[in-house]
Amino acid sequence: MAKEVLKYLHTIAFTHRNFEVTKIGLLHIPLDEQNTRLNPVKQDFKLEELLMLSTCNRVEFSFVFTGAVDAQFMHQFLRAVYPSLGEEDLTSFVIKLEHYHGMKAVDHAMSVASSIDSMIIGEREIITQVRQAYEHCASIGLTGDLLRIINRHVVETAKKVYTRTSISTKPVSVVSLAYHQLKRLQIPLDARFLIIGAGVTNTTMGRFLKKHGFKNFAVFNRTLEKAAQLAKELGGSAYPLQELDLYRGGFDVIISCTGADHHVITPVLYETLLQGDPHPKTVIDIAIPQDLDPEIIVKHPVKHISVSLLQKISHENLQERTKELAHVEQILHSAHEEFEQILQIRHVELAMRAVPEEIKRIKSDAVNEVFKHEINALDPQSREVLEKVLGYVEKKYIAGPMKLAKEILVKHG
């Protein structure tokens, strides 16, 4: 019965396993454009339901479709969703995409929300992204009953994974690890941060710091426009990188990630930035190669957090997370069996939708037609008692068959 319900369910996925992140970026659709772009596709392809999940490392479409889902369908579907996509890219996406069908699509969704399908195992952000993707698609009329049931079960399963295992307890991302190092050093919230470089890593780092209460930022970048963009988001100030040696605002922490092929922070520049301040400073250098000249660490009291240190901790923590995979798989296996039962119960609910209305109709006929004169002859007190009895019987007759059917499914399903 569950297989019958799921046979029209499909998921096509474009993930970090098969595509560069920059390629996946071509498939992102802003939230405010999804309604106008996806609803026409749903109608044109006669999809009963449609859901889009879009993160940094994946774009996925789940849909309910009664027709054949083959390479021709994939090509036509992607062309409709992405009319401006080049033919070479489109063909590559069709060839390399991952296709999940039926219960395998549900299992895949549970693996995704539980983070074991992620680029970084244990990153909890994915459960929020899954939930928000569903809520948005539901709000614009793309989803229906099946995807609603699946999403609820997927989110509940992911919560079990995160609460019953240690898969997400030790951070592995560079940004998370860097923040934990700062926390360990007890850096105060009013600390002055120099952010050198406004690329993806430093942007993420800045957002993370602001989220945790830090508020004093000066951003330097080769292009002032990008520095200004990040500084505005952080509530800080922006400067061109070539004017770093002119900065006189002082600092407590430097976060540097420029992508330069030489040491950006030289001993001379560092001393200029210090302005004679003798207090120990913290430098987070997450650039490859390093932005900080090693000579600085020898000459000055610097708490140095290097990318190599963070990578070492990340590797150790990732190994710890990987040990939890067997436990996670057990939870997902149980969730697989539970979902098949959920579908069977839902099948009964849908099949018996007419029962409550039929019982209400029988009651109405009895009161207003068959026994109308007898009831009208009753005194007010007797009529009130009769209405209570009829109401009680009605509730029991509605709940009884449904409860019995569910019990039979649980016992024999």
C-alpha positions as CSV (number, residue, x, y, z in Angstrom):
1,M,0.0,0.0,0.0
2,A,2.8,2.4,0.9
3,K,4.7,1.6,-2.3
4,E,1.5,2.4,-4.3
5,V,1.3,5.9,-2.7
6,L,5.0,6.5,-3.3
7,K,5.4,5.2,-6.8
8,Y,5.0,8.7,-8.3
9,L,7.5,10.4,-5.9
10,H,10.8,11.5,-7.4
11,T,13.8,13.6,-6.2
12,I,16.5,14.9,-8.5
13,A,19.6,16.1,-6.7
14,F,22.6,18.3,-7.7
15,T,25.1,18.0,-4.9
16,H,28.8,18.5,-4.0
17,R,29.5,14.8,-4.9
18,N,28.9,15.4,-8.6
19,F,29.3,19.2,-9.2
20,E,31.6,22.1,-8.3
21,V,29.9,24.5,-5.9
22,T,30.2,27.2,-8.5
23,K,28.1,25.0,-10.9
24,I,25.5,24.3,-8.3
25,G,25.3,28.1,-7.8
26,L,23.9,28.3,-11.4
27,L,20.8,26.5,-10.1
28,H,19.9,28.7,-7.1
29,I,16.7,30.6,-7.4
30,P,16.0,33.5,-5.0
31,L,13.0,32.9,-2.7
32,D,11.2,35.9,-4.1
33,E,11.4,34.4,-7.6
34,Q,10.4,30.8,-6.8
35,N,6.7,31.5,-7.0
36,T,6.7,33.0,-10.5
37,R,9.3,30.5,-11.8
38,L,8.2,27.2,-10.3
39,N,4.4,27.4,-10.2
40,P,4.1,27.7,-14.1
41,V,6.5,24.7,-14.3
42,K,4.3,22.7,-11.9
43,Q,1.2,23.4,-14.0
44,D,2.9,22.9,-17.4
45,F,4.4,19.5,-16.5
46,K,1.2,18.5,-14.6
47,L,3.1,17.9,-11.4
48,E,0.8,17.2,-8.4
49,E,3.4,18.5,-5.9
50,L,6.8,20.3,-6.2
51,L,9.5,21.2,-3.6
52,M,12.8,22.9,-4.1
53,L,15.7,22.7,-1.6
54,S,18.6,25.0,-2.2
55,T,21.7,25.3,0.0
56,C,25.4,26.2,-0.6
57,N,26.3,22.6,-1.6
58,R,23.1,21.3,-3.1
59,V,19.9,22.0,-5.2
60,E,17.2,19.4,-5.1
61,F,13.7,19.1,-6.6
62,S,11.2,16.7,-5.2
63,F,7.9,16.2,-7.0
64,V,4.9,13.9,-7.5
65,F,4.4,13.0,-11.2
66,T,2.4,10.2,-12.8
67,G,4.4,10.2,-16.1
68,A,7.8,8.8,-17.0
69,V,10.8,10.5,-15.4
70,D,13.6,9.8,-17.9
71,A,16.5,11.8,-19.4
72,Q,14.1,13.5,-21.8
73,F,11.9,14.6,-19.0
74,M,14.9,15.8,-16.9
75,H,16.2,17.9,-19.9
76,Q,12.7,19.5,-20.5
77,F,12.2,20.1,-16.8
78,L,15.5,21.8,-16.3
79,R,15.1,23.9,-19.5
80,A,11.7,25.1,-18.2
81,V,13.1,26.0,-14.8
82,Y,16.3,27.5,-16.1
83,P,15.5,29.0,-19.6
84,S,18.8,31.0,-19.7
85,L,21.0,28.1,-18.8
86,G,23.6,27.2,-21.5
87,E,23.0,23.9,-23.4
88,E,26.4,22.5,-22.4
89,D,25.7,23.1,-18.7
90,L,22.2,21.8,-19.0
91,T,23.3,18.6,-20.6
92,S,26.0,18.1,-17.9
93,F,23.4,18.6,-15.2
94,V,21.1,16.0,-16.8
95,I,24.0,13.4,-17.1
96,K,25.4,13.8,-13.6
97,L,22.3,14.4,-11.5
98,E,21.2,11.9,-8.9
99,H,17.6,10.5,-9.2
100,Y,15.8,8.9,-6.3
101,H,12.4,7.2,-6.7
102,G,9.7,6.1,-4.3
103,M,10.9,5.1,-0.8
104,K,14.5,5.8,-1.8
105,A,13.5,9.5,-2.2
106,V,12.2,9.5,1.4
107,D,15.4,7.7,2.7
108,H,17.5,10.3,0.8
109,A,15.5,13.2,2.4
110,M,16.1,11.7,5.9
111,S,19.8,11.3,5.2
112,V,20.0,14.9,3.9
113,A,18.2,16.4,7.0
114,S,20.3,14.3,9.3
115,S,23.5,15.7,7.7
116,I,25.1,12.4,6.8
117,D,24.7,13.3,3.1
118,S,26.3,16.7,3.7
119,M,29.7,17.8,2.6
120,I,30.4,18.2,6.4
121,I,28.8,15.5,8.5
122,G,27.0,16.8,11.5
123,E,26.3,20.4,10.3
124,R,22.9,21.1,12.0
125,E,22.0,24.0,9.7
126,I,20.6,21.6,7.1
127,I,17.6,20.7,9.2
128,T,16.6,24.3,9.4
129,Q,17.2,24.7,5.6
130,V,15.0,21.6,4.9
131,R,12.2,22.9,7.1
132,Q,12.3,26.4,5.7
133,A,12.4,25.1,2.1
134,Y,9.2,23.1,2.7
135,E,7.4,26.0,4.5
136,H,8.2,28.4,1.7
137,C,7.1,26.0,-1.1
138,A,3.9,25.2,0.9
139,S,3.2,28.9,1.3
140,I,3.3,29.5,-2.5
141,G,1.1,26.5,-3.2
142,L,3.6,24.1,-4.6
143,T,3.3,21.2,-2.2
144,G,0.5,18.9,-1.2
145,D,-0.5,16.1,1.2
146,L,2.4,13.6,0.4
147,L,5.2,16.1,0.7
148,R,3.7,17.5,3.9
149,I,3.7,14.0,5.5
150,I,7.2,13.3,4.3
151,N,8.6,16.7,5.5
152,R,7.1,16.2,8.9
153,H,8.6,12.7,9.3
154,V,12.0,13.8,7.9
155,V,12.3,16.7,10.3
156,E,11.2,14.6,13.3
157,T,13.8,11.9,12.3
158,A,16.6,14.5,12.0
159,K,15.8,15.8,15.4
160,K,16.1,12.3,16.8
161,V,19.5,12.0,15.1
162,Y,20.8,15.2,16.6
163,T,19.4,14.5,20.1
164,R,20.2,10.8,20.4
165,T,23.7,10.9,18.8
166,S,26.8,13.0,19.1
167,I,27.1,13.5,15.4
168,S,26.9,17.3,15.7
169,T,28.5,18.0,19.1
170,K,32.1,18.7,17.9
171,P,32.5,21.5,15.4
172,V,34.4,20.8,12.1
173,S,33.9,23.9,10.0
174,V,36.7,26.5,10.0
175,V,34.4,29.3,11.1
176,S,32.9,27.3,14.0
177,L,36.3,26.1,15.1
178,A,37.8,29.6,14.9
179,Y,34.9,31.0,17.0
180,H,35.4,28.2,19.6
181,Q,39.0,29.2,19.8
182,L,38.1,32.8,20.5
183,K,35.6,31.7,23.1
184,R,38.2,29.6,24.8
185,L,40.5,32.7,24.9
186,Q,37.6,34.6,26.5
187,I,37.7,37.5,24.0
188,P,35.3,40.2,25.2
189,L,32.3,41.2,23.2
190,D,33.6,44.8,22.8
191,A,36.9,43.6,21.3
192,R,38.1,45.5,18.2
193,F,38.2,43.3,15.1
194,L,40.2,43.9,11.9
195,I,38.8,41.8,9.2
196,I,41.3,41.6,6.3
197,G,39.6,40.2,3.2
198,A,35.9,40.2,2.4
199,G,35.6,36.8,0.7
200,V,33.2,34.0,1.5
201,T,35.1,32.7,4.5
202,N,35.6,36.1,6.2
203,T,32.0,37.1,5.4
204,T,30.8,33.9,7.1
205,M,33.1,34.5,10.0
206,G,31.9,38.1,10.4
207,R,28.3,37.0,10.4
208,F,29.0,34.3,12.9
209,L,30.8,36.8,15.2
210,K,28.0,39.4,15.0
211,K,25.4,36.6,15.7
212,H,27.3,35.9,18.9
213,G,27.3,39.5,20.1
214,F,30.6,41.0,18.8
215,K,30.1,44.5,17.3
216,N,33.3,46.4,16.7
217,F,34.5,45.7,13.1
218,A,36.8,47.3,10.6
219,V,36.8,45.6,7.2
220,F,39.7,45.9,4.6
221,N,39.5,44.5,1.1
222,R,41.2,45.0,-2.2
223,T,37.9,46.3,-3.7
224,L,36.3,48.8,-1.4
225,E,32.9,47.9,-2.7
226,K,33.0,44.4,-1.2
227,A,34.5,45.7,2.1
228,A,31.6,48.2,2.3
229,Q,29.1,45.5,1.7
230,L,30.4,43.3,4.5
231,A,30.9,46.3,6.8
232,K,27.3,47.5,6.3
233,E,26.1,44.0,7.2
234,L,28.2,43.9,10.4
235,G,27.6,47.5,11.4
236,G,31.3,48.4,11.0
237,S,33.6,50.5,8.8
238,A,35.2,49.8,5.4
239,Y,38.6,50.6,4.0
240,P,40.6,49.7,0.9
241,L,43.3,47.1,1.7
242,Q,46.1,49.4,0.4
243,E,45.3,51.8,3.2
244,L,45.7,49.2,6.0
245,D,49.1,50.8,7.0
246,L,47.2,54.1,7.6
247,Y,44.7,52.6,10.0
248,R,45.0,54.1,13.5
249,G,41.8,52.6,15.2
250,G,43.7,49.9,17.1
251,F,42.8,46.3,17.3
252,D,42.4,43.3,19.6
253,V,41.8,40.6,17.0
254,I,42.9,40.2,13.4
255,I,41.0,37.8,11.1
256,S,42.8,37.5,7.8
257,C,41.9,35.5,4.6
258,T,42.9,37.3,1.4
259,G,44.1,34.7,-1.0
260,A,47.3,36.6,-1.7
261,D,50.4,34.8,-2.7
262,H,52.6,36.7,-0.1
263,H,52.5,37.8,3.5
264,V,49.9,40.6,3.7
265,I,50.7,41.3,7.4
266,T,54.4,42.0,7.6
267,P,56.4,42.8,10.8
268,V,56.5,46.5,9.8
269,L,52.8,46.7,9.1
270,Y,52.0,44.8,12.4
271,E,54.0,47.3,14.5
272,T,52.3,50.2,12.7
273,L,48.9,48.7,13.6
274,L,49.9,48.2,17.2
275,Q,50.8,51.8,17.7
276,G,52.9,50.8,20.7
277,D,50.2,48.8,22.4
278,P,52.0,46.2,24.5
279,H,49.0,44.0,25.2
280,P,48.8,40.5,23.7
281,K,46.7,40.3,20.5
282,T,44.9,37.4,18.7
283,V,45.4,36.7,15.0
284,I,43.2,34.2,13.2
285,D,45.0,33.5,9.9
286,I,42.8,31.2,7.7
287,A,44.5,32.1,4.4
288,I,46.4,29.6,2.3
289,P,49.2,30.5,2.1
290,Q,49.3,32.3,5.4
291,D,48.8,36.1,5.4
292,L,50.7,36.5,8.7
293,D,54.5,36.7,8.5
294,P,55.8,34.0,11.0
295,E,58.4,36.5,12.3
296,I,55.6,38.5,14.0
297,I,54.8,35.5,16.3
298,V,58.4,35.4,17.4
299,K,58.7,39.1,18.1
300,H,55.3,39.9,19.6
301,P,52.9,38.3,22.2
302,V,50.5,36.9,19.7
303,K,47.8,34.2,20.2
304,H,48.0,32.7,16.8
305,I,45.2,30.6,15.4
306,S,46.3,29.2,12.1
307,V,44.4,27.4,9.4
308,S,46.6,24.3,9.9
309,L,45.6,24.2,13.6
310,L,41.9,24.5,12.7
311,Q,42.3,21.8,10.0
312,K,43.9,19.4,12.5
313,I,41.1,19.9,15.0
314,S,38.5,19.6,12.3
315,H,40.0,16.3,11.2
316,E,40.0,14.9,14.7
317,N,36.4,16.1,15.3
318,L,35.2,14.7,12.0
319,Q,36.6,11.3,12.9
320,E,34.6,11.5,16.2
321,R,31.5,12.3,14.2
322,T,32.1,9.5,11.8
323,K,32.0,7.0,14.7
324,E,28.4,8.0,15.2
325,L,27.3,7.0,11.7
326,A,26.3,3.4,12.7
327,H,24.0,4.8,15.4
328,V,22.5,7.3,12.9
329,E,21.9,4.5,10.4
330,Q,20.0,2.5,13.1
331,I,17.7,5.6,13.6
332,L,17.2,6.0,9.9
333,H,16.4,2.3,9.5
334,S,13.7,2.5,12.2
335,A,12.4,5.8,10.6
336,H,12.1,4.0,7.3
337,E,9.8,1.3,8.8
338,E,7.8,3.9,10.7
339,F,7.2,5.9,7.6
340,E,5.7,3.0,5.7
341,Q,3.3,2.5,8.6
342,I,2.5,6.3,8.6
343,L,1.6,6.1,4.9
344,Q,-0.7,3.1,5.6
345,I,-2.5,5.0,8.3
346,R,-2.8,8.0,6.1
347,H,-4.3,5.8,3.4
348,V,-7.0,4.6,5.8
349,E,-7.6,8.2,6.9
350,L,-8.2,9.3,3.3
351,A,-10.3,6.3,2.5
352,M,-12.5,6.9,5.6
353,R,-12.9,10.7,5.1
354,A,-16.5,10.2,4.2
355,V,-17.4,8.4,7.4
356,P,-17.8,11.4,9.7
357,E,-20.0,13.2,7.2
358,E,-22.1,10.2,6.6
359,I,-22.7,9.8,10.4
360,K,-23.6,13.4,10.7
361,R,-26.1,13.0,7.9
362,I,-27.7,10.0,9.5
363,K,-28.0,11.8,12.8
364,S,-29.5,14.9,11.0
365,D,-32.1,12.7,9.2
366,A,-33.1,11.0,12.4
367,V,-33.5,14.2,14.3
368,N,-35.1,16.4,11.6
369,E,-37.2,13.8,9.7
370,V,-37.6,10.2,11.0
371,F,-38.1,11.1,14.7
372,K,-39.0,14.7,14.2
373,H,-42.5,14.6,15.8
374,E,-41.4,12.4,18.8
375,I,-38.5,14.7,19.6
376,N,-40.6,17.9,19.3
377,A,-43.0,16.3,21.9
378,L,-40.2,16.0,24.4
379,D,-39.8,18.6,27.2
380,P,-36.7,20.8,27.1
381,Q,-34.8,18.9,29.7
382,S,-35.4,15.5,27.9
383,R,-34.4,17.1,24.6
384,E,-31.2,18.4,26.1
385,V,-30.3,14.9,27.4
386,L,-31.1,13.4,24.0
387,E,-28.8,15.8,22.2
388,K,-26.0,15.0,24.6
389,V,-26.5,11.2,24.0
390,L,-26.6,11.7,20.3
391,G,-23.5,13.9,20.3
392,Y,-21.7,11.3,22.4
393,V,-22.7,8.4,20.1
394,E,-21.7,10.5,17.0
395,K,-18.2,11.1,18.3
396,K,-17.7,7.5,19.3
397,Y,-18.9,6.2,15.9
398,I,-16.6,8.6,14.1
399,A,-13.5,7.8,16.2
400,G,-14.2,4.1,16.7
401,P,-13.7,2.8,13.1
402,M,-10.6,5.0,12.6
403,K,-9.0,3.7,15.8
404,L,-9.9,0.1,15.0
405,A,-8.4,0.4,11.5
406,K,-5.2,1.9,12.8
407,E,-4.9,-0.8,15.5
408,I,-5.3,-3.5,12.8
409,L,-2.6,-1.9,10.7
410,V,-0.2,-1.6,13.6
411,K,-0.9,-5.3,14.6
412,H,-0.8,-6.8,11.1
413,G,0.9,-4.2,8.9
